[in-house]
Amino acid sequence: TNLLGNAAKFTPAHGEVEMRLAEDPQANAVMIIVRDSGVGIPADKLELIFEPFIQLERSLTTPAEGAGLGLAISRDLARGMGGDLRAESYGGQGATLILTLPKATPPTE
């Protein structure tokens, strides 16, 4: 929910937020991919957004909300479950956050 909430918060009116699921068979993992059509994240800030209490500057007409903990907590939770959370963004074309989690192992009899 944090990824969807952030995507909605950083997407302007009439923009797009997309969520899709994908499988990574080589890693035996599943991915939840959330993409928005907002302003994006500067390349030099892609790792910084996962630090606690960090918020990137937003426009003066849209005040920042929250404490800047959501992505840090989300990444820690993902890593605690054997997965990861990463971000991609390309020059003003929105941002994509990719949550990767290992597939559950079926119980053995």
Backbone hydrogen bonds, N-H to C=O, Kabsch-Sander energy under -0.5 kcal/mol:
donor,donor_aa,acceptor,acceptor_aa,energy
5,G,1,T,-2.7
6,N,2,N,-2.5
7,A,3,L,-2.1
8,A,4,L,-2.5
9,K,5,G,-2.3
10,F,6,N,-2.2
11,T,8,A,-0.9
15,G,12,P,-2.1
18,E,35,R,-3.0
20,R,33,I,-2.4
22,A,31,M,-2.2
24,D,29,A,-2.9
27,A,24,D,-0.7
28,N,24,D,-0.7
29,A,24,D,-2.0
30,V,101,L,-2.9
31,M,22,A,-3.1
32,I,99,L,-2.6
33,I,20,R,-3.0
33,I,31,M,-0.6
34,V,32,I,-0.5
34,V,97,L,-2.7
35,R,18,E,-2.9
35,R,33,I,-0.5
36,D,95,A,-2.5
37,S,16,E,-1.4
39,V,10,F,-0.7
45,K,42,P,-2.4
46,L,43,A,-1.0
49,I,45,K,-1.6
50,F,47,E,-1.5
51,E,48,L,-2.1
53,F,68,G,-1.3
54,I,51,E,-1.4
54,I,68,G,-1.0
55,Q,53,F,-0.5
62,T,59,S,-1.3
73,I,69,L,-2.8
74,S,70,G,-2.6
75,R,71,L,-2.5
76,D,72,A,-2.2
77,L,73,I,-2.7
78,A,74,S,-2.4
79,R,75,R,-2.7
80,G,76,D,-2.2
81,M,77,L,-1.1
81,M,78,A,-0.6
82,G,79,R,-1.6
83,G,78,A,-3.0
84,D,100,T,-2.1
86,R,98,I,-1.9
88,E,96,T,-2.7
90,Y,94,G,-0.7
92,G,39,V,-0.5
93,Q,90,Y,-1.4
94,G,38,G,-0.8
96,T,88,E,-2.9
97,L,34,V,-2.9
98,I,86,R,-2.8
99,L,32,I,-2.8
99,L,97,L,-0.5
100,T,84,D,-2.8
100,T,98,I,-0.6
101,L,30,V,-2.7
103,K,28,N,-2.9
